[in-house]
Amino acid sequence: MQYKYGTSVTPHDTNDLSVEPCEALYIGNAGDVKVRLEGMADDDDVLFKAVPTGTLLKVRATRVFDTDTTSTSIVALY
């Protein structure tokens, strides 16, 4: 898939991504990433553990949580 643009992600526990859902998340620095996926209930969030630097998570996320997310330099791709 070719992406048209990307935006930096500031993880937040109550705010969704500025444009949602994204098509993928680029992980700039390794760590855990907790997300809410499109169409999921509030209590069904997903925690990706030990995501390596440079990973492209092909998920349609609507939120990246601050709590439990240790990865940094995350970019939402659209």
C-alpha positions in Angstrom: 0.0 0.0 0.0 1.2 3.5 -0.8 0.5 6.1 1.9 -0.5 9.7 1.0 0.7 11.4 4.2 1.7 10.9 7.8 1.4 12.7 11.1 3.4 12.5 14.3 1.4 10.7 17.1 1.2 12.1 20.6 -0.1 9.2 22.7 -3.1 10.1 24.8 -5.5 8.1 27.0 -8.7 10.0 26.0 -8.0 11.7 22.7 -8.3 9.9 19.4 -5.9 10.5 16.5 -6.4 13.8 14.8 -7.4 12.0 11.6 -8.8 8.5 12.3 -8.5 5.7 11.6 -5.0 5.6 10.3 -4.0 2.9 7.8 -0.7 2.0 9.7 1.6 3.1 12.4 5.3 3.5 11.9 7.3 2.8 15.1 10.4 5.0 15.2 11.8 3.7 18.5 11.2 0.2 20.0 8.8 -0.4 22.8 5.2 -1.4 23.6 2.3 0.2 21.7 -1.3 0.2 23.1 -4.0 1.1 20.5 -7.7 1.1 20.0 -8.6 -0.4 16.6 -11.4 0.8 14.4 -14.7 -0.6 15.6 -13.5 -2.0 18.9 -15.3 -1.5 22.2 -13.6 0.7 24.8 -12.4 -2.3 26.9 -11.0 -4.3 24.0 -7.8 -2.3 23.4 -4.7 -4.1 22.0 -1.2 -4.0 23.4 1.6 -4.8 21.0 4.6 -5.9 23.1 8.3 -5.2 22.3 7.6 -3.7 18.8 11.0 -3.3 17.1 12.3 0.0 15.8 11.3 0.6 12.1 8.2 -1.7 12.3 5.2 -0.8 10.2 2.1 -1.9 12.2 -0.6 -2.3 9.5 -3.6 -1.6 11.8 -6.5 0.8 11.5 -6.0 2.5 14.8 -8.2 5.3 16.2 -6.2 6.0 19.3 -2.7 5.4 20.6 -2.7 5.3 24.4 -0.2 7.1 26.6 -0.6 4.5 29.4 1.3 1.3 28.5 2.9 2.8 25.4 6.7 2.9 25.8 7.6 3.3 22.1 8.4 6.8 20.9 8.6 8.6 17.5 5.3 7.0 16.3 3.9 8.2 12.9 0.3 7.6 11.8 0.2 6.9 8.1 -2.9 7.6 5.9 
